[in-house]
Amino acid sequence: MRIVVLLKPVPDTTGQERLGPDLRVDRAAVPAVINPNDEYALEAALRLMEARGGDAAITLLTMGPPAAPETMRKGLAMGAHRGLLVTDPALGGACSLSTARVLAAALGSLEFDLVLAGVDTSDGRGGVVAAAIASLCGLPYLSYAGQVELTDTAVRVRRLSPRGYDLLEAPLPAMVVVTQTVGEPRYPSLKGIMAARSKEIVTRSLADLGLAADGVGGAAATTRVLESRPPASRAATRVVRGPAPEAAEAVVAFLAERRVI
Ligand SMILES: Cc1cc2nc3c(=O)[nH]c(=O)nc-3n(C[C@H](O)[C@H](O)[C@H](O)COP(=O)(O)OP(=O)(O)OC[C@H]3O[C@@H](n4cnc5c(N)ncnc54)[C@H](O)[C@@H]3O)c2cc1C
């Protein structure tokens, strides 16, 4: 079974993510980590491999800056077998559609049965790249999977729904987007960290994938950020404390003063 996990390096979510003067995420400002939702996708892949007695090969697929292998190695330390990185100076500022086109082309260079992805990223937060890849590759798409089961020819997912839960099935190859209910991502063991050092990460440029930079790069972005600023600071917030009757009176007086009531 050949499983591909989409893994995006994102600014460390404990740090203050910021945009550079070019209004793109300033990736040098904060160390990169694995996109939290993609850690769950990798955990789901590792559990599927274990459920098959180890009979699965897991490849991490990333579009990112040249420094991305440092983050991908954390995924290899968790237990993935190898990595494929697509990196190209032309990709800076790429939009979701371009990101999907590049990752779809990279998938076309791989043999796979199942692709796993996170719901969205902590920096772009678009939540569309996985669906766009599935549509570009003509793959069945199963979203919001809380549980994933595999046979040799099909994937079955359980998804929370207003009715309780739905059970869906699709033939392989397929794309599955998992939620954080698939199980807590494991911490890499020391053995895993050591082994990750020698695991292969193959790097591809746009030309290697037969893609024209002016077709998928930042220059071809379908969207651009015009402005990004913090919310306007509001007038000081007044907190009413104390026994309920007095507090209620204070609130009523506050509202009456402002002719709200
Ligand atoms: C402030 C800001 C706003 C933006 N708004 C828009 C916008 O409205 N429209 C738009 O088209 N672009 C927008 N962009 C650009 C967009 O963030 C990037 O194109 C980004 O790569 C798109 O994906 P995402 O992070 O939203 O991914 P999502 O669609 O949230 O990702 C879903 C899943 O796809 C996989 N995935 C996504 N990116 C990668 C990757 N690089 N490598 C491997 N797997 C990946 C992951 O598994 C991820 O969990 C914005 C960028 C910024 C900084």
The ligand as an SDF file (V2000), in Angstrom:
LIG
                    3D

 53 58  0  0  0  0  0  0  0  0999 V2000
   -2.7990   36.3010    4.6520 C   0  0  0  0  0  0  0  0  0  0  0  0
   -2.9260   35.3530    3.4660 C   0  0  0  0  0  0  0  0  0  0  0  0
   -4.1500   35.1970    2.8630 C   0  0  0  0  0  0  0  0  0  0  0  0
   -4.2610   34.3600    1.7380 C   0  0  0  0  0  0  0  0  0  0  0  0
   -5.4840   34.2170    1.1600 N   0  0  0  0  0  0  0  0  0  0  0  0
   -5.5610   33.4770    0.0300 C   0  0  0  0  0  0  0  0  0  0  0  0
   -6.8130   33.3340   -0.6400 C   0  0  0  0  0  0  0  0  0  0  0  0
   -7.8360   33.8770   -0.2110 O   0  0  0  0  0  0  0  0  0  0  0  0
   -6.8460   32.5640   -1.7650 N   0  0  0  0  0  0  0  0  0  0  0  0
   -5.7390   31.9430   -2.2600 C   0  0  0  0  0  0  0  0  0  0  0  0
   -5.8300   31.2790   -3.2870 O   0  0  0  0  0  0  0  0  0  0  0  0
   -4.5480   32.0350   -1.6430 N   0  0  0  0  0  0  0  0  0  0  0  0
   -4.4430   32.7870   -0.5130 C   0  0  0  0  0  0  0  0  0  0  0  0
   -3.2530   32.8890    0.1020 N   0  0  0  0  0  0  0  0  0  0  0  0
   -2.1220   32.1260   -0.4020 C   0  0  0  0  0  0  0  0  0  0  0  0
   -2.2460   30.7180    0.1950 C   0  0  0  0  0  0  0  0  0  0  0  0
   -2.1170   30.7890    1.5580 O   0  0  0  0  0  0  0  0  0  0  0  0
   -1.1580   29.8310   -0.3170 C   0  0  0  0  0  0  0  0  0  0  0  0
   -1.3320   29.6570   -1.6380 O   0  0  0  0  0  0  0  0  0  0  0  0
   -1.1820   28.4650    0.3040 C   0  0  0  0  0  0  0  0  0  0  0  0
   -0.1360   27.6730   -0.1650 O   0  0  0  0  0  0  0  0  0  0  0  0
   -2.4790   27.8120    0.0240 C   0  0  0  0  0  0  0  0  0  0  0  0
   -2.7830   26.9900    0.8200 O   0  0  0  0  0  0  0  0  0  0  0  0
   -3.3500   27.0280    2.3100 P   0  0  0  0  0  0  0  0  0  0  0  0
   -2.2270   27.2410    3.2220 O   0  0  0  0  0  0  0  0  0  0  0  0
   -4.5370   27.8890    2.4430 O   0  0  0  0  0  0  0  0  0  0  0  0
   -3.7600   25.5080    2.3390 O   0  0  0  0  0  0  0  0  0  0  0  0
   -5.1540   24.7670    2.7430 P   0  0  0  0  0  0  0  0  0  0  0  0
   -6.0800   24.7200    1.5780 O   0  0  0  0  0  0  0  0  0  0  0  0
   -5.6490   25.2930    4.0330 O   0  0  0  0  0  0  0  0  0  0  0  0
   -4.4530   23.2800    2.9480 O   0  0  0  0  0  0  0  0  0  0  0  0
   -5.2110   22.1660    3.0650 C   0  0  0  0  0  0  0  0  0  0  0  0
   -4.2420   20.9840    3.1180 C   0  0  0  0  0  0  0  0  0  0  0  0
   -3.5400   20.9080    1.8600 O   0  0  0  0  0  0  0  0  0  0  0  0
   -2.1800   20.5020    2.0900 C   0  0  0  0  0  0  0  0  0  0  0  0
   -1.2550   21.5740    1.6660 N   0  0  0  0  0  0  0  0  0  0  0  0
   -1.4920   22.9190    1.5240 C   0  0  0  0  0  0  0  0  0  0  0  0
   -0.3730   23.5800    1.1400 N   0  0  0  0  0  0  0  0  0  0  0  0
    0.5950   22.6350    1.0420 C   0  0  0  0  0  0  0  0  0  0  0  0
    1.9910   22.6610    0.7150 C   0  0  0  0  0  0  0  0  0  0  0  0
    2.5900   23.8190    0.3960 N   0  0  0  0  0  0  0  0  0  0  0  0
    2.6780   21.4990    0.7380 N   0  0  0  0  0  0  0  0  0  0  0  0
    2.0730   20.3200    1.0480 C   0  0  0  0  0  0  0  0  0  0  0  0
    0.7690   20.2140    1.3970 N   0  0  0  0  0  0  0  0  0  0  0  0
    0.0410   21.3440    1.3880 C   0  0  0  0  0  0  0  0  0  0  0  0
   -2.0560   20.2490    3.5900 C   0  0  0  0  0  0  0  0  0  0  0  0
   -2.3230   18.9000    3.8860 O   0  0  0  0  0  0  0  0  0  0  0  0
   -3.1440   21.1110    4.1810 C   0  0  0  0  0  0  0  0  0  0  0  0
   -3.5960   20.6470    5.4370 O   0  0  0  0  0  0  0  0  0  0  0  0
   -3.1270   33.6760    1.2400 C   0  0  0  0  0  0  0  0  0  0  0  0
   -1.8880   33.8300    1.8740 C   0  0  0  0  0  0  0  0  0  0  0  0
   -1.7890   34.6700    2.9650 C   0  0  0  0  0  0  0  0  0  0  0  0
   -0.4800   34.8280    3.6340 C   0  0  0  0  0  0  0  0  0  0  0  0
  1  2  1  0
  2  3  1  0
  2 52  2  0
  3  4  2  0
  4  5  1  0
  4 50  1  0
  5  6  2  0
  6  7  1  0
  6 13  1  0
  7  8  2  0
  7  9  1  0
  9 10  1  0
 10 11  2  0
 10 12  1  0
 12 13  2  0
 13 14  1  0
 14 15  1  0
 14 50  1  0
 15 16  1  0
 16 17  1  0
 16 18  1  0
 18 19  1  0
 18 20  1  0
 20 21  1  0
 20 22  1  0
 22 23  1  0
 23 24  1  0
 24 25  2  0
 24 26  1  0
 24 27  1  0
 27 28  1  0
 28 29  2  0
 28 30  1  0
 28 31  1  0
 31 32  1  0
 32 33  1  0
 33 34  1  0
 33 48  1  0
 34 35  1  0
 35 36  1  0
 35 46  1  0
 36 37  1  0
 36 45  1  0
 37 38  2  0
 38 39  1  0
 39 40  1  0
 39 45  2  0
 40 41  1  0
 40 42  2  0
 42 43  1  0
 43 44  2  0
 44 45  1  0
 46 47  1  0
 46 48  1  0
 48 49  1  0
 50 51  2  0
 51 52  1  0
 52 53  1  0
M  END
$$$$
